[in-house]
Amino acid sequence: MTVAKRKRLSPEESRDAALEAARELLLEAGPQAVTLKAVAAKIGRTHANLLHHFGSAAGLQKALAANIADGVTDKIGAAVQRARAGADHDDREVVDMTFDAFGKGGAGALASWMILTGNQDALDPILEAIHRLMDQLAEGHDDKTHSLHEETLQLVLMALGDALLGAPMARALGLPREKAREMAAAQLAHTMSEHHGEGTAK
C-alpha cells in the first residue's frame, strides 16, 4: 500500500485506509490478526490515531464487518434490480456473492471470531446491511416482504455454515465442494418460481 507515504490524510481517508488494511490482514492472516497495532503499522499511523477512529479492536472489527456487508449487499441489490429490469436473472450469481462474502471475503470467520472473543454484537453490522437490502428489494412488493426475509435467512445461514464447515463437511460426506452453493441456488430458484406462480394466479 502507498498510504504510508502520504503525510496528511483527512479523517475519512484515514478511516478508509485503515479498513482496507484491516481487510488485507483478515484475508492474509485471519481475524485474529486484525488488531489496532497491526493495522496502524500497515498504514503508517499511530495506535492512538486508530483508537480515535474506532475506539477499540472490537470497534475496528465491527466497522470492517459493516464494510464487507455493505459491499456485498450493494452487489446483491444491483443483481436483483437488473433482474427486475428484464436482464437475465441468475440465482447462482446471488448465491455466489453471498457465499463469497462469508467465505473468500472473510465475513464468516470475522463474525465467528468476534463472537468467540466476547463481542455479542458481532453480527449486527451484517444483519443491518441485509435488513437495508431487504427494505430496498421489498419496495413496491409488500406482499413479498415476508418471503424475502425467509429466503435471506436461509441463504445467509447456509453461506455462514459453508464458510466455517463447508470444506470438511463436503469431504467427510463425499460430496463436491460446490454442493452447498448448488443446493442454495436450487432452493432460491424454486422459491422464486413459486412466488411468480402465485403472482400470475392472482
N, C-alpha and C positions, 0 to 999 in steps of 0.2 A: 504494500500500500504506500502511496505517496503522501498520505495525510500528515505524517510525522514531520515532513519538511516544511509544512506551512506554519508560519509563526502565529497567525491570528485566524481564529475560527469564530463565527457567530455561535451563540448558544445552540441554535438549531443545527448548524453544521457539525458542531462538536458532538451533539447527541446522535445525529445520523451516523457519523463516523464511528462512534462507539458501538452502535447497534450492528453496523456492518462488520466490525472487528469481532464482536461477540458471536455473530452468525458464523464467521470463519472458524473461530475457536470451537464452536459447537460441532461443526462438521468435521473438523480436523481431529479433535481430541475428546469429544463427548461433552455432556452437560457439566460434569464436574470441573471442566477447565474454564467455564465461563465465570470468572471472578473479576472483581473491580481491578485488582492489581494486574492481572494478565491483560485485560482489555486496555488499561491505561498504558502499559508498556508497549502494546502493539500499535497504538496511535500517537505515542509520544506525549501523553498527557499525565497529569498527576492523579494519584488516588483521590485526593481531595476534590479535584475537578469533577471526577465521575460521581463521587459521593454527593456533590451538589446537584447533579442531574438526576440521579436515580435513588438516592437515599440509602441504599444497601445493595448487597449482591442479589438478594431476593428481588429487589425492585428492578435491577438490571435484567434479571432473568424473566421477570413478568413483562417488562417492556419488549424484550426480544420475542417472547411468545405472542404478544399482541402484534408485533411487526410481521411475524411469519403468518399468523392467522389472517391479518388484513390482506396480505399479498395473495394468499390462496383463495380467499372468498371473493376477492375482486375478480380473479380469473374465472372462478366458477360462475359468478354472476354474469360475466361477459359471455361465457359459453351458452348459458341458458337464454340470455337475451338474443343471441344470434339465432338460436333455435326458434324462438318465438317470432323472429323477423322473417322466418322462412328459410333460413340457411339449413344445411344438413345438420341434423342433431345426432350426436354420437354419445350414448350413455357412458360408454367406456372412457371417453375424454373426461367427463366429470368425475368418474371413479378414480382414474389415474391421477388427476390433480389432487384429489383428497388424500389418496394413499401416499402420493409422493410427498405431500406436506408433512405428514406424520412420520414417514419413513426417511426418504432422502433429505427432506428439509429439516429433519431433526426435532419436529414439534412433539412427537410421541415420547422420545427419550427425555427431552427437556421437561415436559409436563410431569412425567413419572418421577424424574429426579427431584423436582421441586416438591412434589407431594411427599416423597420419602424423606426429604430433609425438613419437613415440618411446615411447608408453605401450602396450607389447605386451600388457598385461593388460586392455586396454580393454573387451573383450567378456566378461570374467569375470563381472561382476555380472548381465549379461543372461543368460548361459548358466546361471548358478547359479539364477536365478529360474525359468528354463524347466525346469531339472532338478527343482526342487521341485514345479513344476506336474505334470511327468510322473509323479513318485512319487505325487502325490495322485490323479491320474487312473487310475493303474495299480493302485491299491489294490483287492484282490479280483478283479483281472483280470490275473493274472500272465502268461497266455498272450498278452496283447495288448501287453505292455511294449515288445517289440522294434518292433512296427508303430507304436506311438505315437511312439517315438524317430525312426523313419524319416519319419513324417508331419510331425513337428515340424521336423526338419532341412530338409525340402523347403519347408515353409511359411515358416520364418524366412529361409532363403536367398532365396526369391522376394520376401519383404517387404523385405529389406535391399537387394536389387538394384533393386527398383522404387523405393524411396526415393531411391536415388542416380542411377539411369539411366532410370527408367520413362518419364518425360515425353518426353525427347528420342528415346528408342528408339521409342516409340509413334508419334511424329511422323514419324521417318525411315522407318518401315515402313508408314505409312499406316493404322495401327490405332487403335481407340478407346483413350483414356487408361485406361479401366477394364479393358482386356483381360487384363492380368496377374491382376487380382483374380478375374475370371471363370474364368480357367484354373485358378487355385489352388482356387477353390470347387468346380469340376467334378472336379478330381483328388481333393480331400478327400471329396467325396460318393461317388465311385467306390470309393475305398479303404474307406470306412466300409461301403458296401453289400457289398463283398467279404467283409469280416470278419463282417458279420451273416449272410451266406450260409454261411460256414464254421461259425458258431455253431449255426445251425439244422440243418446237415448232420450235426453230431455228435449 
